[in-house]
Amino acid sequence: MDKTPVLAKQLAKIVFRGNSVSPVRLNVGQIVEKRCSSESFRKSQSINRYGCRSKHQPARRALKFDGFSPVKKHIVLPSILLDGIKIDSNDSSTDLSHQLETISSPKSSILHIGCPRGTPNLNTPEKKTILEKGKLKSWPVIGKGSFATVVKAKLKGERVALKIIAKNSSPKKESLRRERHALLLNHPNIVKITRVLNRPNTKFGIVVMELWDSINLQSFLDDCEHKFTFLQKVCCSLDVCQALNHCHEKKIVHLDVKPKNILIHNMGWASKICDFGSSISMTHMDRYKYFPRHQGTIKYMAPELFKGSHTISEKADIYSLGITMWQLLSEETPYLGEDLHTIIYKVVSQNFRPSSSKLQTVDQDFISIYEKCWLGDYTMRPTTTEITKSLTKILEANNFKNDFHFKC
């Protein structure tokens, strides 16, 4: 057994029952009773025979999860969360209900996983027992971000992806509401969202999406052994541009275009954009009193977004596309080693951008396109239609054909 001094980490991995140890994945809201009968373990953790910390040992901060298992491959959730929409777990899922134990005594020493900030955590007898109803299922995880985890599931016999967002903070709740913008979109270069479940008095929101056999562009650039050719990079940029063109036609601004939100098909070079948790509707701008700083990714955000919502337009996506195209071409991280506050200051006041000095041997037309995209004056940036025409000319000039590339 791991003798790490972090009690919360131990309890997050195992549930103690007498002298036996049973592996289990924990779910949000689940309260786990500490039954520590092992003398050596108690001593190493300064825990007395009743499962409580010694008075001479300061209590450690309880481990808090956003609802997801420490085991990265799976997530455990109550099936009651999906009430109203019949979603079957994947074939590899496991029913773990029999492994979890309800705590009936309010005096028990407990560890609350997922409690909101400021609420009692470790050794709080007054904390009420909080358990979600319904069977617990283990869901295969296919992606995880700072706001959500994406898992595989089945809906009416069809494989889908579920984006599960824990509504334990205002930014996450706002992100879930903004995902609804994608319901208006229907384009081959956009991951299709069919439903957004945001029921009141629930701890989770769920976005039902198409399941696409893919890898995000950031992971592809970082880890994949097979690299893009130059023309494939142009093709990928064209796909993203066409997706943004459709968004802008529907008056939707994505506001978080970056390699991590671009999916590359495993069997070809077709691309799709995803994650509309930062998006806004230009037809309802009065709903956005300001642009929240937690929305978007600083390295890819247009300088006008740091100045207020009155300057938000579809040209912010064009700027992000330009930074993404530079990263796609250079295969380097923009502003590597720079402090985020320094990046904001330089981008806004000094027109600071990633360097293209090492890319002079590459097609200058492509470089010219993304340098126009990240111009400081957003009114001077090209439209998605103009970028599409320029990228198409590069492909046609090189007689490039790709059977997996979507054509609209």
WOHU-V925326 format. One record per residue. N is the residue number from 0. RES is the residue in one small letter. PHI is phi in degrees with one decimal (* if undefined). PSI is psi in radians with two decimals (999 if undefined). OMEGA is omega in degrees with one decimal (* if undefined). Layout:
n->N res->RES phi->PHI psi->PSI omega->OMEGA
n->N res->RES phi->PHI psi->PSI omega->OMEGA
This chain:
n->0 res->m phi->* psi->2.46 omega->180.0
n->1 res->d phi->-68.1 psi->2.22 omega->-177.3
n->2 res->k phi->-96.0 psi->0.45 omega->-179.2
n->3 res->t phi->-59.0 psi->2.49 omega->-177.7
n->4 res->p phi->-75.4 psi->-0.09 omega->-179.1
n->5 res->v phi->-85.8 psi->1.81 omega->-176.8
n->6 res->l phi->-62.2 psi->-0.74 omega->-176.5
n->7 res->a phi->-61.1 psi->-0.66 omega->179.5
n->8 res->k phi->-65.4 psi->-0.68 omega->178.2
n->9 res->q phi->-63.5 psi->-0.81 omega->-175.9
n->10 res->l phi->-70.3 psi->-0.44 omega->178.5
n->11 res->a phi->-72.5 psi->-0.38 omega->-177.1
n->12 res->k phi->-97.5 psi->-0.49 omega->-173.8
n->13 res->i phi->-140.2 psi->2.72 omega->173.1
n->14 res->v phi->-116.4 psi->2.17 omega->-177.5
n->15 res->f phi->-88.6 psi->2.28 omega->175.7
n->16 res->r phi->-130.3 psi->1.72 omega->-178.3
n->17 res->g phi->64.2 psi->-2.18 omega->179.5
n->18 res->n phi->-94.9 psi->-0.05 omega->-176.8
n->19 res->s phi->-99.3 psi->2.74 omega->178.6
n->20 res->v phi->-125.2 psi->2.16 omega->-178.8
n->21 res->s phi->-116.7 psi->2.09 omega->176.6
n->22 res->p phi->-62.6 psi->2.45 omega->179.7
n->23 res->v phi->-157.9 psi->2.56 omega->174.1
n->24 res->r phi->-98.1 psi->2.32 omega->-174.6
n->25 res->l phi->-93.5 psi->2.68 omega->178.0
n->26 res->n phi->-116.9 psi->2.79 omega->179.6
n->27 res->v phi->-62.1 psi->2.48 omega->-179.8
n->28 res->g phi->82.8 psi->-0.22 omega->-179.7
n->29 res->q phi->-75.2 psi->2.30 omega->178.4
n->30 res->i phi->-108.8 psi->2.20 omega->-173.0
n->31 res->v phi->-111.2 psi->2.19 omega->179.8
n->32 res->e phi->-78.6 psi->2.37 omega->179.4
n->33 res->k phi->-89.8 psi->2.03 omega->174.7
n->34 res->r phi->-120.3 psi->1.59 omega->-173.3
n->35 res->c phi->-105.7 psi->1.67 omega->-179.3
n->36 res->s phi->-94.6 psi->-0.25 omega->-178.8
n->37 res->s phi->-74.7 psi->2.02 omega->-177.3
n->38 res->e phi->-61.0 psi->-0.73 omega->-178.2
n->39 res->s phi->-65.6 psi->-0.68 omega->179.4
n->40 res->f phi->-67.4 psi->-0.72 omega->-179.9
n->41 res->r phi->-61.2 psi->-0.74 omega->-179.0
n->42 res->k phi->-65.6 psi->-0.72 omega->-177.8
n->43 res->s phi->-66.6 psi->-0.43 omega->-178.3
n->44 res->q phi->-106.3 psi->0.09 omega->-178.2
n->45 res->s phi->57.9 psi->0.76 omega->-179.6
n->46 res->i phi->-111.2 psi->2.36 omega->179.5
n->47 res->n phi->-82.8 psi->-3.13 omega->-174.1
n->48 res->r phi->-67.5 psi->-0.26 omega->179.8
n->49 res->y phi->-92.0 psi->0.07 omega->178.2
n->50 res->g phi->86.2 psi->0.18 omega->-179.0
n->51 res->c phi->-108.3 psi->2.74 omega->178.8
n->52 res->r phi->-70.8 psi->2.61 omega->176.5
n->53 res->s phi->-64.6 psi->2.59 omega->-179.7
n->54 res->k phi->-64.9 psi->-0.43 omega->-178.6
n->55 res->h phi->-84.3 psi->-0.12 omega->-178.7
n->56 res->q phi->-109.4 psi->2.06 omega->179.5
n->57 res->p phi->-62.3 psi->2.42 omega->-178.9
n->58 res->a phi->-66.5 psi->2.35 omega->177.2
n->59 res->r phi->-82.9 psi->2.71 omega->178.6
n->60 res->r phi->-67.3 psi->2.33 omega->-177.6
n->61 res->a phi->-66.0 psi->2.53 omega->178.3
n->62 res->l phi->-72.4 psi->2.27 omega->-179.4
n->63 res->k phi->-116.6 psi->2.28 omega->177.0
n->64 res->f phi->-108.0 psi->2.81 omega->172.2
n->65 res->d phi->-91.0 psi->0.21 omega->177.0
n->66 res->g phi->113.4 psi->0.14 omega->-169.9
n->67 res->f phi->-124.4 psi->2.53 omega->-175.0
n->68 res->s phi->-66.0 psi->2.56 omega->173.1
n->69 res->p phi->-62.0 psi->-0.43 omega->175.7
n->70 res->v phi->-77.7 psi->1.96 omega->-169.0
n->71 res->k phi->-68.1 psi->-0.33 omega->-172.9
n->72 res->k phi->-81.5 psi->-0.31 omega->-176.7
n->73 res->h phi->-139.5 psi->2.80 omega->172.9
n->74 res->i phi->-130.4 psi->2.45 omega->-179.2
n->75 res->v phi->-109.9 psi->2.15 omega->-178.6
n->76 res->l phi->-139.0 psi->2.60 omega->174.5
n->77 res->p phi->-69.7 psi->2.44 omega->-179.9
n->78 res->s phi->-68.7 psi->-0.29 omega->179.9
n->79 res->i phi->-63.4 psi->-0.38 omega->179.6
n->80 res->l phi->-61.4 psi->-0.47 omega->-176.1
n->81 res->l phi->-97.8 psi->0.34 omega->-179.3
n->82 res->d phi->-58.9 psi->2.28 omega->180.0
n->83 res->g phi->100.0 psi->-0.23 omega->175.9
n->84 res->i phi->-141.3 psi->2.04 omega->-174.2
n->85 res->k phi->-78.1 psi->1.81 omega->179.3
n->86 res->i phi->-118.9 psi->2.13 omega->178.9
n->87 res->d phi->-91.0 psi->2.53 omega->177.6
n->88 res->s phi->-71.6 psi->2.81 omega->178.2
n->89 res->n phi->-64.2 psi->2.83 omega->-178.2
n->90 res->d phi->-59.2 psi->-0.48 omega->-177.0
n->91 res->s phi->-87.8 psi->0.07 omega->-178.2
n->92 res->s phi->-75.0 psi->2.81 omega->-177.8
n->93 res->t phi->-133.8 psi->2.37 omega->176.0
n->94 res->d phi->-81.0 psi->2.04 omega->-175.8
n->95 res->l phi->-108.6 psi->0.21 omega->-174.3
n->96 res->s phi->-58.8 psi->-0.66 omega->-175.9
n->97 res->h phi->-70.7 psi->-0.25 omega->-177.2
n->98 res->q phi->-88.6 psi->-0.28 omega->-176.0
n->99 res->l phi->-101.4 psi->2.54 omega->-171.6
n->100 res->e phi->-119.6 psi->2.26 omega->177.8
n->101 res->t phi->-75.9 psi->2.38 omega->179.3
n->102 res->i phi->-94.3 psi->2.04 omega->-177.3
n->103 res->s phi->-94.4 psi->-0.45 omega->-176.4
n->104 res->s phi->-91.9 psi->2.11 omega->178.9
n->105 res->p phi->-71.2 psi->-0.19 omega->-178.9
n->106 res->k phi->-90.3 psi->-0.05 omega->-178.5
n->107 res->s phi->-65.4 psi->2.56 omega->173.1
n->108 res->s phi->-77.6 psi->2.12 omega->-170.6
n->109 res->i phi->-130.8 psi->2.79 omega->171.5
n->110 res->l phi->-119.9 psi->2.07 omega->-178.3
n->111 res->h phi->-93.6 psi->1.96 omega->178.2
n->112 res->i phi->-87.1 psi->2.12 omega->175.9
n->113 res->g phi->93.4 psi->0.31 omega->179.6
n->114 res->c phi->-73.0 psi->2.55 omega->-179.4
n->115 res->p phi->-67.8 psi->2.80 omega->-176.5
n->116 res->r phi->-61.9 psi->2.34 omega->176.5
n->117 res->g phi->94.6 psi->-0.17 omega->179.1
n->118 res->t phi->-89.3 psi->2.79 omega->179.7
n->119 res->p phi->-61.3 psi->2.58 omega->179.8
n->120 res->n phi->-126.0 psi->-1.54 omega->-174.0
n->121 res->l phi->-82.7 psi->2.42 omega->176.3
n->122 res->n phi->56.2 psi->0.93 omega->178.7
n->123 res->t phi->-120.2 psi->1.65 omega->-177.0
n->124 res->p phi->-61.4 psi->-0.48 omega->-176.6
n->125 res->e phi->-79.4 psi->-0.15 omega->-179.4
n->126 res->k phi->-71.4 psi->2.19 omega->-177.8
n->127 res->k phi->-74.0 psi->2.64 omega->177.4
n->128 res->t phi->-69.1 psi->2.20 omega->-179.5
n->129 res->i phi->-121.3 psi->1.92 omega->178.7
n->130 res->l phi->-132.6 psi->2.27 omega->174.4
n->131 res->e phi->-70.9 psi->2.51 omega->178.7
n->132 res->k phi->-86.7 psi->2.77 omega->176.8
n->133 res->g phi->101.5 psi->2.91 omega->-180.0
n->134 res->k phi->-69.9 psi->2.63 omega->179.0
n->135 res->l phi->-102.0 psi->2.29 omega->-178.0
n->136 res->k phi->-121.9 psi->2.57 omega->176.4
n->137 res->s phi->-98.5 psi->2.11 omega->-174.0
n->138 res->w phi->-112.2 psi->2.31 omega->178.1
n->139 res->p phi->-64.8 psi->2.19 omega->-179.0
n->140 res->v phi->-87.4 psi->2.30 omega->178.0
n->141 res->i phi->-115.2 psi->-0.12 omega->177.6
n->142 res->g phi->-172.6 psi->2.65 omega->-179.7
n->143 res->k phi->-148.5 psi->2.32 omega->176.7
n->144 res->g phi->-125.0 psi->-2.97 omega->-178.2
n->145 res->s phi->-72.3 psi->-0.41 omega->-177.0
n->146 res->f phi->-107.8 psi->-0.38 omega->-170.7
n->147 res->a phi->-154.3 psi->2.90 omega->172.5
n->148 res->t phi->-125.8 psi->2.41 omega->-179.1
n->149 res->v phi->-107.4 psi->2.25 omega->-178.2
n->150 res->v phi->-126.8 psi->2.82 omega->175.9
n->151 res->k phi->-87.0 psi->2.55 omega->176.9
n->152 res->a phi->-158.2 psi->-3.10 omega->176.9
n->153 res->k phi->-128.7 psi->2.40 omega->178.3
n->154 res->l phi->-127.6 psi->1.95 omega->-177.5
n->155 res->k phi->53.7 psi->0.73 omega->177.6
n->156 res->g phi->82.7 psi->-0.11 omega->-179.0
n->157 res->e phi->-103.1 psi->2.37 omega->179.5
n->158 res->r phi->-70.8 psi->2.30 omega->179.2
n->159 res->v phi->-134.8 psi->2.98 omega->173.6
n->160 res->a phi->-113.0 psi->2.37 omega->177.7
n->161 res->l phi->-110.7 psi->2.12 omega->174.4
n->162 res->k phi->-95.7 psi->1.97 omega->-173.4
n->163 res->i phi->-105.9 psi->2.11 omega->-176.7
n->164 res->i phi->-115.4 psi->2.11 omega->176.5
n->165 res->a phi->-77.0 psi->2.13 omega->-176.2
n->166 res->k phi->-87.7 psi->1.00 omega->-177.4
n->167 res->n phi->-104.8 psi->0.21 omega->176.4
n->168 res->s phi->-157.3 psi->2.74 omega->-179.9
n->169 res->s phi->-61.1 psi->-0.74 omega->177.8
n->170 res->p phi->-58.8 psi->-0.68 omega->-179.4
n->171 res->k phi->-70.1 psi->-0.65 omega->177.1
n->172 res->k phi->-64.5 psi->-0.72 omega->178.6
n->173 res->e phi->-65.7 psi->-0.68 omega->178.2
n->174 res->s phi->-60.9 psi->-0.73 omega->179.4
n->175 res->l phi->-63.8 psi->-0.71 omega->179.2
n->176 res->r phi->-64.0 psi->-0.67 omega->-177.8
n->177 res->r phi->-72.7 psi->-0.37 omega->177.0
n->178 res->e phi->-61.2 psi->-0.41 omega->-179.5
n->179 res->r phi->-63.4 psi->-0.40 omega->179.5
n->180 res->h phi->-59.0 psi->-0.58 omega->-176.7
n->181 res->a phi->-70.5 psi->-0.24 omega->178.0
n->182 res->l phi->-64.8 psi->-0.37 omega->-179.6
n->183 res->l phi->-83.7 psi->-0.15 omega->-171.5
n->184 res->l phi->-100.9 psi->2.44 omega->177.4
n->185 res->n phi->-146.8 psi->1.66 omega->-174.7
n->186 res->h phi->-149.4 psi->2.50 omega->-177.7
n->187 res->p phi->-65.3 psi->-0.30 omega->179.5
n->188 res->n phi->-102.5 psi->0.30 omega->177.1
n->189 res->i phi->-128.4 psi->2.28 omega->177.1
n->190 res->v phi->-62.4 psi->2.12 omega->-174.2
n->191 res->k phi->-73.0 psi->2.21 omega->173.8
n->192 res->i phi->-105.6 psi->2.14 omega->-175.6
n->193 res->t phi->-100.9 psi->-0.38 omega->-177.0
n->194 res->r phi->-161.9 psi->2.50 omega->174.1
n->195 res->v phi->-124.5 psi->2.02 omega->-178.9
n->196 res->l phi->-100.3 psi->2.03 omega->-180.0
n->197 res->n phi->-137.0 psi->1.25 omega->-175.9
n->198 res->r phi->-78.3 psi->2.51 omega->178.2
n->199 res->p phi->-67.3 psi->2.69 omega->177.3
n->200 res->n phi->60.2 psi->0.53 omega->174.2
n->201 res->t phi->-120.5 psi->2.72 omega->-176.5
n->202 res->k phi->-88.9 psi->-0.18 omega->-177.0
n->203 res->f phi->-131.4 psi->2.64 omega->166.2
n->204 res->g phi->-115.9 psi->2.59 omega->-175.5
n->205 res->i phi->-129.0 psi->2.26 omega->175.8
n->206 res->v phi->-109.0 psi->2.10 omega->-179.9
n->207 res->v phi->-92.4 psi->2.12 omega->-175.2
n->208 res->m phi->-129.6 psi->2.87 omega->172.7
n->209 res->e phi->-67.3 psi->2.55 omega->177.6
n->210 res->l phi->-96.0 psi->2.06 omega->-175.6
n->211 res->w phi->-118.5 psi->2.26 omega->-179.0
n->212 res->d phi->-74.1 psi->1.66 omega->-169.4
n->213 res->s phi->-153.8 psi->3.08 omega->174.3
n->214 res->i phi->-136.8 psi->2.49 omega->-179.4
n->215 res->n phi->-73.2 psi->2.66 omega->-172.8
n->216 res->l phi->-61.0 psi->-0.62 omega->180.0
n->217 res->q phi->-62.8 psi->-0.78 omega->178.2
n->218 res->s phi->-66.0 psi->-0.63 omega->179.0
n->219 res->f phi->-63.4 psi->-0.78 omega->-179.6
n->220 res->l phi->-68.8 psi->-0.57 omega->-176.5
n->221 res->d phi->-81.2 psi->-0.71 omega->-166.2
n->222 res->d phi->-118.4 psi->-0.46 omega->-170.7
n->223 res->c phi->-68.4 psi->2.37 omega->178.4
n->224 res->e phi->-71.4 psi->-0.55 omega->-179.3
n->225 res->h phi->-89.7 psi->2.19 omega->-177.5
n->226 res->k phi->-102.5 psi->2.69 omega->174.5
n->227 res->f phi->-67.3 psi->2.50 omega->164.7
n->228 res->t phi->-79.8 psi->2.96 omega->-179.4
n->229 res->f phi->-60.0 psi->-0.77 omega->-177.9
n->230 res->l phi->-68.4 psi->-0.53 omega->174.8
n->231 res->q phi->-69.0 psi->-0.57 omega->175.0
n->232 res->k phi->-66.2 psi->-0.69 omega->176.7
n->233 res->v phi->-63.8 psi->-0.72 omega->179.8
n->234 res->c phi->-62.7 psi->-0.75 omega->178.1
n->235 res->c phi->-63.1 psi->-0.76 omega->178.8
n->236 res->s phi->-61.6 psi->-0.66 omega->179.0
n->237 res->l phi->-65.0 psi->-0.74 omega->177.7
n->238 res->d phi->-58.8 psi->-0.82 omega->-178.9
n->239 res->v phi->-64.3 psi->-0.71 omega->179.8
n->240 res->c phi->-63.2 psi->-0.74 omega->178.5
n->241 res->q phi->-65.3 psi->-0.64 omega->177.0
n->242 res->a phi->-64.3 psi->-0.78 omega->179.2
n->243 res->l phi->-66.0 psi->-0.60 omega->177.3
n->244 res->n phi->-60.2 psi->-0.73 omega->178.2
n->245 res->h phi->-66.0 psi->-0.73 omega->178.2
n->246 res->c phi->-59.2 psi->-0.80 omega->-177.1
n->247 res->h phi->-69.5 psi->-0.55 omega->174.8
n->248 res->e phi->-63.6 psi->-0.56 omega->178.2
n->249 res->k phi->-90.2 psi->0.18 omega->179.4
n->250 res->k phi->62.8 psi->0.57 omega->177.0
n->251 res->i phi->-111.9 psi->2.26 omega->175.1
n->252 res->v phi->-108.6 psi->2.18 omega->-174.0
n->253 res->h phi->-70.0 psi->-0.86 omega->175.6
n->254 res->l phi->68.9 psi->0.17 omega->174.6
n->255 res->d phi->-149.8 psi->0.82 omega->178.0
n->256 res->v phi->-76.2 psi->2.11 omega->179.5
n->257 res->k phi->-163.4 psi->2.86 omega->-177.2
n->258 res->p phi->-56.6 psi->-0.56 omega->-179.1
n->259 res->k phi->-68.2 psi->-0.40 omega->179.6
n->260 res->n phi->-102.1 psi->0.34 omega->175.5
n->261 res->i phi->-120.4 psi->2.17 omega->-178.6
n->262 res->l phi->-101.8 psi->2.38 omega->178.5
n->263 res->i phi->-111.3 psi->2.23 omega->-178.5
n->264 res->h phi->-65.6 psi->2.43 omega->-176.7
n->265 res->n phi->-68.4 psi->-0.41 omega->-176.2
n->266 res->m phi->-104.4 psi->0.11 omega->-179.8
n->267 res->g phi->-168.3 psi->-2.77 omega->-177.0
n->268 res->w phi->-118.2 psi->0.35 omega->175.1
n->269 res->a phi->-71.2 psi->2.55 omega->-175.9
n->270 res->s phi->-128.3 psi->2.65 omega->175.4
n->271 res->k phi->-139.5 psi->2.56 omega->174.1
n->272 res->i phi->-96.6 psi->2.67 omega->-178.5
n->273 res->c phi->-143.1 psi->-3.09 omega->175.6
n->274 res->d phi->62.5 psi->1.58 omega->178.3
n->275 res->f phi->-103.5 psi->0.46 omega->-178.8
n->276 res->g phi->-70.3 psi->-0.21 omega->177.5
n->277 res->s phi->-110.3 psi->0.00 omega->-172.1
n->278 res->s phi->-70.9 psi->2.79 omega->174.8
n->279 res->i phi->-134.5 psi->2.77 omega->175.4
n->280 res->s phi->-102.2 psi->2.13 omega->-178.1
n->281 res->m phi->-68.7 psi->-0.31 omega->178.9
n->282 res->t phi->-82.5 psi->-0.18 omega->179.6
n->283 res->h phi->-129.2 psi->0.79 omega->-177.8
n->284 res->m phi->-64.7 psi->-0.39 omega->-179.3
n->285 res->d phi->-67.7 psi->-0.26 omega->179.5
n->286 res->r phi->-78.6 psi->-0.30 omega->-176.0
n->287 res->y phi->-106.9 psi->1.71 omega->-178.2
n->288 res->k phi->-71.2 psi->-0.46 omega->178.8
n->289 res->y phi->-157.4 psi->2.87 omega->177.0
n->290 res->f phi->-93.5 psi->1.93 omega->-177.1
n->291 res->p phi->-63.4 psi->2.41 omega->-176.9
n->292 res->r phi->-70.4 psi->-0.32 omega->179.6
n->293 res->h phi->-80.5 psi->-0.13 omega->179.8
n->294 res->q phi->-89.4 psi->2.43 omega->179.0
n->295 res->g phi->83.8 psi->3.10 omega->179.9
n->296 res->t phi->-122.6 psi->2.15 omega->-168.8
n->297 res->i phi->-52.8 psi->-0.76 omega->-176.5
n->298 res->k phi->-63.8 psi->-0.36 omega->-176.7
n->299 res->y phi->-112.8 psi->0.03 omega->-176.2
n->300 res->m phi->-83.4 psi->2.41 omega->178.6
n->301 res->a phi->-68.4 psi->2.56 omega->-176.7
n->302 res->p phi->-59.4 psi->-0.56 omega->-179.1
n->303 res->e phi->-67.0 psi->-0.37 omega->-179.7
n->304 res->l phi->-69.2 psi->-0.34 omega->178.2
n->305 res->f phi->-86.4 psi->-0.02 omega->-175.0
n->306 res->k phi->-106.5 psi->-0.16 omega->-179.8
n->307 res->g phi->131.2 psi->2.81 omega->-173.1
n->308 res->s phi->-72.3 psi->-0.30 omega->-176.7
n->309 res->h phi->-68.0 psi->-0.23 omega->179.8
n->310 res->t phi->-106.1 psi->0.11 omega->-179.3
n->311 res->i phi->-73.7 psi->2.24 omega->176.9
n->312 res->s phi->-152.8 psi->3.12 omega->178.2
n->313 res->e phi->-65.1 psi->-0.28 omega->179.1
n->314 res->k phi->-68.7 psi->-0.28 omega->174.5
n->315 res->a phi->-66.2 psi->-0.63 omega->176.3
n->316 res->d phi->-67.8 psi->-0.60 omega->179.0
n->317 res->i phi->-63.5 psi->-0.74 omega->177.6
n->318 res->y phi->-59.9 psi->-0.84 omega->-179.7
n->319 res->s phi->-61.9 psi->-0.65 omega->176.7
n->320 res->l phi->-62.3 psi->-0.71 omega->179.0
n->321 res->g phi->-62.0 psi->-0.78 omega->177.9
n->322 res->i phi->-63.7 psi->-0.69 omega->179.9
n->323 res->t phi->-65.9 psi->-0.71 omega->178.3
n->324 res->m phi->-64.5 psi->-0.68 omega->176.1
n->325 res->w phi->-61.6 psi->-0.78 omega->-179.9
n->326 res->q phi->-65.9 psi->-0.66 omega->178.0
n->327 res->l phi->-63.2 psi->-0.69 omega->-178.5
n->328 res->l phi->-75.3 psi->-0.79 omega->-175.3
n->329 res->s phi->-84.4 psi->-0.39 omega->-175.6
n->330 res->e phi->58.4 psi->0.60 omega->176.9
n->331 res->e phi->-125.2 psi->2.80 omega->178.4
n->332 res->t phi->-84.8 psi->2.26 omega->-180.0
n->333 res->p phi->-65.5 psi->2.46 omega->176.7
n->334 res->y phi->56.5 psi->0.66 omega->-177.3
n->335 res->l phi->-60.3 psi->2.24 omega->177.9
n->336 res->g phi->87.6 psi->-0.14 omega->-179.5
n->337 res->e phi->-85.2 psi->2.45 omega->174.7
n->338 res->d phi->-69.1 psi->2.48 omega->-175.6
n->339 res->l phi->-61.0 psi->-0.67 omega->178.4
n->340 res->h phi->-65.8 psi->-0.64 omega->177.5
n->341 res->t phi->-66.5 psi->-0.69 omega->178.4
n->342 res->i phi->-60.4 psi->-0.82 omega->-179.2
n->343 res->i phi->-59.5 psi->-0.82 omega->-178.0
n->344 res->y phi->-62.2 psi->-0.82 omega->-177.0
n->345 res->k phi->-69.1 psi->-0.70 omega->-178.8
n->346 res->v phi->-64.6 psi->-0.72 omega->-176.8
n->347 res->v phi->-77.6 psi->-0.81 omega->-171.2
n->348 res->s phi->-97.7 psi->-0.41 omega->-175.1
n->349 res->q phi->-118.6 psi->0.12 omega->179.8
n->350 res->n phi->55.3 psi->0.70 omega->-177.3
n->351 res->f phi->-74.8 psi->2.29 omega->179.2
n->352 res->r phi->-140.2 psi->2.83 omega->176.1
n->353 res->p phi->-59.7 psi->2.59 omega->-176.8
n->354 res->s phi->-83.2 psi->2.42 omega->176.6
n->355 res->s phi->-109.5 psi->0.27 omega->-175.5
n->356 res->s phi->-63.0 psi->-0.51 omega->-178.5
n->357 res->k phi->-88.0 psi->0.04 omega->-174.1
n->358 res->l phi->-113.6 psi->0.39 omega->-175.1
n->359 res->q phi->-68.9 psi->-0.38 omega->-179.8
n->360 res->t phi->-81.2 psi->-0.15 omega->-178.7
n->361 res->v phi->-86.5 psi->2.83 omega->179.2
n->362 res->d phi->-49.7 psi->2.07 omega->-176.2
n->363 res->q phi->-70.7 psi->-0.38 omega->178.5
n->364 res->d phi->-65.1 psi->-0.70 omega->179.0
n->365 res->f phi->-65.4 psi->-0.76 omega->178.8
n->366 res->i phi->-62.2 psi->-0.70 omega->-179.8
n->367 res->s phi->-62.6 psi->-0.60 omega->-178.8
n->368 res->i phi->-66.2 psi->-0.89 omega->-175.6
n->369 res->y phi->-74.2 psi->-0.42 omega->175.7
n->370 res->e phi->-70.4 psi->-0.54 omega->173.7
n->371 res->k phi->-71.3 psi->-0.57 omega->-178.4
n->372 res->c phi->-65.4 psi->-0.57 omega->-175.3
n->373 res->w phi->-102.9 psi->0.42 omega->175.2
n->374 res->l phi->-58.3 psi->2.51 omega->-178.6
n->375 res->g phi->-65.8 psi->-0.63 omega->177.0
n->376 res->d phi->-83.6 psi->1.86 omega->-173.8
n->377 res->y phi->-64.9 psi->-0.39 omega->179.1
n->378 res->t phi->-71.7 psi->-0.30 omega->-179.0
n->379 res->m phi->-92.8 psi->-0.12 omega->180.0
n->380 res->r phi->-73.5 psi->2.59 omega->-179.7
n->381 res->p phi->-71.3 psi->2.83 omega->175.0
n->382 res->t phi->-86.4 psi->2.94 omega->178.0
n->383 res->t phi->-63.9 psi->-0.56 omega->178.3
n->384 res->t phi->-65.4 psi->-0.75 omega->179.5
n->385 res->e phi->-67.4 psi->-0.69 omega->179.1
n->386 res->i phi->-66.7 psi->-0.69 omega->179.2
n->387 res->t phi->-60.5 psi->-0.76 omega->179.2
n->388 res->k phi->-63.5 psi->-0.72 omega->-178.3
n->389 res->s phi->-67.3 psi->-0.73 omega->179.7
n->390 res->l phi->-69.2 psi->-0.65 omega->178.8
n->391 res->t phi->-63.8 psi->-0.66 omega->178.2
n->392 res->k phi->-62.1 psi->-0.69 omega->179.1
n->393 res->i phi->-63.6 psi->-0.75 omega->179.8
n->394 res->l phi->-66.8 psi->-0.76 omega->-179.1
n->395 res->e phi->-66.1 psi->-0.63 omega->179.4
n->396 res->a phi->-64.8 psi->-0.43 omega->-179.6
n->397 res->n phi->-106.4 psi->0.17 omega->178.6
n->398 res->n phi->52.2 psi->0.74 omega->-177.6
n->399 res->f phi->-84.1 psi->2.32 omega->176.2
n->400 res->k phi->-133.5 psi->2.42 omega->179.4
n->401 res->n phi->-140.3 psi->2.03 omega->-177.1
n->402 res->d phi->-65.8 psi->-0.42 omega->-177.5
n->403 res->f phi->-93.0 psi->-0.03 omega->-179.4
n->404 res->h phi->-82.1 psi->2.20 omega->-179.1
n->405 res->f phi->-69.3 psi->2.41 omega->174.9
n->406 res->k phi->-122.1 psi->2.24 omega->-176.3
n->407 res->c phi->-96.6 psi->999 omega->*
